[in-house]
Amino acid sequence: MPAPVAYALLVIAGVVAGLVIESRLRQRSYRLDEERSFPTRFTAWVAPVTGVLTAATWWATSPGMPVLVPVVYLASTWVMVVLAVIDLDVHRLPDRIQLPAYPVLLVLLALCSWSTDGWDDLLRAVLAGLALFAAYFVLVLVAPGGGMGLGDAKLSGLLGLLLGWLSWAHVIFATLTTFLLGGVVAVTLLIVQRAGRRTEFAYGPVMLASAAVTVVVLSGPFIDLVR
């Protein structure tokens, strides 16, 4: 199958997945009782963004890898979209999604390491997950109410696993991008007067977007493209 056709099909599959995600989340079953009165957020972006991310993730992670690797990263990308939608809506990242994701992701990454015979990748993933979780946890403790919460710390551990399996460069680049993008978002909200200096905003989507961008930008295909 020609590459353009294959990636067009991936985009279509991603759009369909995005429509399913949006349809399920539109029911707002994740909202707590005190969140029922929150205004409905704009979610029409979910399907097209999921479509683009699906093709981009496969493009970035599939070259030279067993098919299991891009499948794992693609599934993780769809979960990222779910978490981003929820965090934008209620400024909360549900434990019922994040906590079970830890053992599931560890098993999947172990299978990826088995398929590539790269057990050092799994060790690096675990170390990166622990390092990012510890760093974000300390930030939450020393600066409570500073924009980050425990949900963000738990998310950082998951992203550390995913990025760490690829390389330390992915972990460092994504972390720097997160703080840079977070600063841009905070300043933008201040400029348009949608936030004050102590106003909290959803930090999870910033972390997730930075991770997704990192996976693509540091991939072999992208580096070859820009050379």
C-alpha positions in Angstrom: 0.0 0.0 0.0 1.5 3.4 -0.9 2.5 5.5 2.0 0.2 8.4 1.4 -2.8 6.1 1.2 -1.7 4.3 4.4 -1.4 7.6 6.3 -4.7 8.9 5.0 -6.3 5.7 6.4 -4.5 6.4 9.7 -5.9 9.9 9.8 -9.4 8.5 9.1 -9.0 5.9 11.8 -7.9 8.6 14.2 -10.8 10.8 13.4 -13.2 7.9 14.0 -11.4 7.2 17.3 -11.7 10.9 18.2 -15.5 10.9 17.4 -15.9 7.9 19.7 -13.9 9.6 22.4 -15.8 12.8 22.1 -19.2 10.9 22.1 -18.3 9.0 25.3 -16.9 12.1 27.1 -19.8 14.3 26.1 -21.8 12.3 28.7 -19.6 13.9 31.4 -19.8 10.7 33.5 -16.3 11.6 34.9 -17.7 14.7 36.6 -18.1 14.7 40.3 -21.3 15.9 41.9 -19.8 19.4 42.6 -18.7 19.6 38.9 -22.2 18.9 37.4 -22.9 22.6 37.1 -19.7 23.4 35.3 -20.3 24.9 31.8 -19.9 22.6 28.8 -16.5 23.0 27.1 -15.8 23.1 23.4 -14.8 19.6 22.2 -15.1 19.8 18.4 -11.3 19.8 18.2 -11.1 16.2 19.5 -11.8 14.3 16.3 -9.4 16.3 13.9 -6.6 16.5 16.5 -6.9 12.8 17.2 -6.7 12.1 13.5 -3.5 14.1 13.0 -1.9 12.7 16.2 -2.7 9.1 15.1 -0.9 9.5 11.8 2.0 11.5 13.3 2.5 9.1 16.1 2.6 6.1 13.8 4.9 7.9 11.4 7.3 8.8 14.3 7.4 5.5 16.1 7.1 2.8 13.4 10.3 3.0 11.4 12.6 0.1 12.3 10.4 -1.0 15.1 8.2 -4.1 15.5 4.5 -3.2 15.0 3.9 -3.6 18.7 5.8 -0.4 19.4 3.7 2.1 17.3 0.6 0.3 18.5 1.5 0.9 22.1 2.3 4.6 21.5 -0.8 5.0 19.4 -3.0 3.7 22.1 -1.2 5.9 24.6 -1.9 8.9 22.4 -5.6 8.2 22.4 -5.5 8.0 26.2 -3.7 11.3 26.2 -6.5 12.9 24.3 -9.0 11.6 26.8 -7.0 13.0 29.7 -6.6 16.3 28.0 -10.3 16.7 27.4 -11.2 15.9 31.0 -8.5 18.2 32.4 -9.6 21.1 30.2 -13.2 20.5 31.4 -12.8 20.1 35.1 -9.1 20.8 35.8 -8.7 17.3 37.2 -7.0 14.1 36.0 -8.9 11.1 37.2 -7.1 8.4 39.3 -9.4 5.8 37.8 -7.6 6.3 34.5 -4.1 7.2 35.6 -3.5 4.7 38.4 -4.4 1.5 36.3 -2.4 3.0 33.5 0.8 2.4 35.4 0.8 -1.4 35.5 -0.7 -1.6 32.0 1.9 0.6 30.5 4.7 -1.2 32.3 3.5 -4.5 30.9 3.2 -3.1 27.4 6.6 -1.4 27.5 8.1 -4.7 28.7 6.5 -6.4 25.7 8.0 -3.7 23.5 11.4 -4.3 25.0 11.0 -8.1 24.5 10.1 -7.5 20.9 13.2 -5.3 20.3 15.5 -7.2 22.7 16.1 -3.8 24.3 15.8 -4.3 28.1 17.9 -1.2 28.7 15.0 0.8 27.2 12.6 -0.6 29.9 15.1 0.2 32.7 15.5 3.8 31.4 11.7 4.1 31.1 11.3 3.1 34.8 14.0 5.5 35.9 12.6 8.3 33.9 9.1 7.7 35.2 10.4 7.8 38.8 12.5 10.9 38.2 9.7 12.9 36.6 7.2 11.9 39.2 9.6 12.8 42.0 10.4 16.2 40.4 6.8 17.1 39.8 5.8 15.9 43.3 8.4 18.2 44.9 7.1 21.1 42.8 3.5 20.4 44.0 4.7 20.3 47.6 6.8 23.5 47.5 4.4 25.5 45.4 0.8 24.4 46.3 -1.7 26.2 44.2 0.9 27.1 41.7 -0.9 25.6 38.8 0.1 22.0 39.3 -1.6 19.3 41.4 -1.0 15.7 42.4 -2.8 14.6 39.2 -0.1 16.3 37.2 2.6 14.6 39.2 0.9 11.2 38.5 0.7 12.1 34.8 4.4 13.0 34.7 5.3 9.5 35.8 3.3 8.0 33.0 4.8 10.4 30.5 8.3 9.6 31.9 7.7 5.9 31.2 6.6 6.6 27.6 9.3 9.1 26.8 12.0 7.3 28.8 11.6 4.1 26.8 12.6 6.1 23.7 15.5 8.1 25.1 16.7 10.5 27.8 16.7 13.2 25.2 12.9 12.7 24.8 12.5 13.2 28.6 14.6 16.3 28.8 13.2 17.9 25.6 9.6 17.3 26.7 10.2 18.6 30.2 11.8 21.9 28.9 9.0 22.2 26.3 6.4 21.7 29.0 7.7 24.6 31.2 8.2 26.8 28.1 4.7 26.2 26.8 3.2 26.4 30.3 4.7 29.9 30.6 3.4 30.9 27.2 -0.1 29.8 28.1 0.0 31.5 31.5 1.2 34.8 30.0 -1.4 34.6 27.2 -4.2 34.1 29.7 -3.0 37.1 31.6 -2.8 39.3 28.5 -6.3 38.4 27.4 -7.5 38.9 31.0 -8.9 35.4 31.3 -6.7 34.8 34.4 -5.1 36.5 37.3 -1.8 35.8 38.8 -3.2 33.2 41.2 -5.7 31.6 38.7 -5.1 27.9 38.1 -5.3 26.5 34.6 -5.2 23.0 33.3 -1.5 22.0 33.2 -2.1 18.4 32.1 -2.9 19.4 28.4 0.4 21.3 28.3 2.3 18.3 29.5 0.5 16.0 27.1 1.0 18.3 24.1 4.7 18.7 24.9 5.1 14.9 25.1 3.3 14.4 21.7 5.4 17.1 20.0 8.5 15.5 21.5 7.8 12.1 20.2 7.4 13.5 16.6 10.2 16.1 16.7 12.9 13.8 18.0 11.9 10.9 15.7 14.2 9.7 13.0 11.7 10.5 10.2 11.3 14.1 11.3 15.0 14.6 11.7 15.6 13.2 8.3 12.9 15.5 6.9 14.4 18.7 8.2 18.0 17.9 7.3 
